[in-house]
Amino acid sequence: MAQKRDYYTVLGVNRDASEEDIKKSYRKLAMKHHPDRNPGDKSSEDKFKEAKEAYEILSDARKRAAYDQFGHAGVDPSAGFGGAGRGPFGAGGPEGFGGFADAFGDIFGEIFGQQSARGRGTGMFRGADLRYNLELSLEEVARGTEAKIRIPTLEACATCHGSGAKPGTQPKPCTTCGGRGEVRVSQGFFSIQQTCPTCHGSGKMVTDPCAACGGEGRTRKHKTLSVKIPAGVDHEDRIRLAGEGEAGVNGGPPGDLYVVVQLKPHAVFQREGADLHCEMPVGWWASPLQRSAARSRSPRSTARPRSGSRRRRRPARCSACATRASGRCGAR
């Protein structure tokens, strides 16, 4: 199955785009790739469906928030992170919002009779998302490229396979919560459930920890990844690599890696959206407009004859022959 593209990339907008910008971009793509305008064109039909799917998610504030936090998994009903049509809180309850459920899931679970997203006694938590800033030149952004990146991350321990216990041993049920991962606390008339302070919700205790990870179940390592950068990406655009974040806890799903594009300054060009701008020094003689402006601004000559110079007098006219006096007039 082909991996879905980022919804913001599909619509050609930034992640902080307004609802109006998203709507305008969708209308433009829908008009361009509508099946009625491109009969028999399978590629246009697929792009039309892709743009429609992206608009349905990003035009809904709740779905957009879930997508920004969890990616495609946050709006996919089969992924269990709060897809549409699975109750008022997404994935079967308030837990569909991840960190929100960690803080208030126990209270909502007590009120609405719903279990925590991590599951009672399992202690499964999703791994954290990671961010990597990738600097690219203008030429690389224009043509597209493939970059190699090396990132530090937490991976499941290869010795204990994430259990945190020494090979040959198994974690034991927590003596505080009895393996449930939760404890009930009474406060006056109220009785609420909280995460067990001893096992931190896992429901298990490691008495003989793994020497490689110290009982954490995860070890810090560096890994090298290859990232394909499509042509035309802009500054601060994000590329999501699903499952390349930190490993989950107690078998939980891994997080995602977000590669953020950082455009290096160019010596000649400045990019503004899809346009390139360039400032070049030009002499006044090289520009017809500048020459015309220079002529219009130049003052008129006010020079006077040099001192001591004589002006040439015009000869007087003869009153008899009405000709200029030149010594040939017979009247004289």
C-alpha angles and dihedrals in degrees: 000000000000116000114250119246122238109276093226090053091049092056093038096235135123122256091251093051117138124242090254092054091049091050093049093049092049093050090051093051093043091054091047099047102029111139091231090060094043107038113189094008106128093184093056091046091054092048090050092053091045092052091047092052091048092049093050090057101039095044091059112076095209095046091045091053091050091048093049090053103039105016118220090341089065093063100032111100092206092055095063097228100114108298120179120277098028104109132298092294099046116243098040096302146350090312090083087084096064110208092032090060092049090061101036105013093099092054094046090045090055093047100042098030094241128139126237118269091242091057126242113288095357100091092202112164131178116246120251122265118245133213128210123186110216118194115212133179123237091252092054092049092049096051101028123238146197116244132194115221132183117208136178114235145156115256132183111274110261092209101053096019091234099307095107092221126116113264109272093029134084132215114259127226114272112260093211100056099019092241095304095108091224137080129203117235123192118211111179109296092350129083118192136174122237136182112274108260092211103052096020092232099311095105089219138094125208109217096171106037125204113262093218098056102017092239095304095110091223134078130200115245141156121242133186120225134184115228123194111215113201119220116265101031115152136217113293093013112147128222114198121214106193117222095007096108128089119318118260125250120257094356097319120150118274123251127245132258119229116201109202116203116229113191114217117226112261123223094228113013134057118201122222110177108300094345132086121213128198132185116207127180111240127187119234091246092057097060122067090205092053091048090051092048091048092053092049091052097044112107121237118260113268097176117145128207115277117261114269096024119121126222117231111250121220114236116256120251120249112241091214103050100018090229129121112274107253102149094263096090112115092212088070 
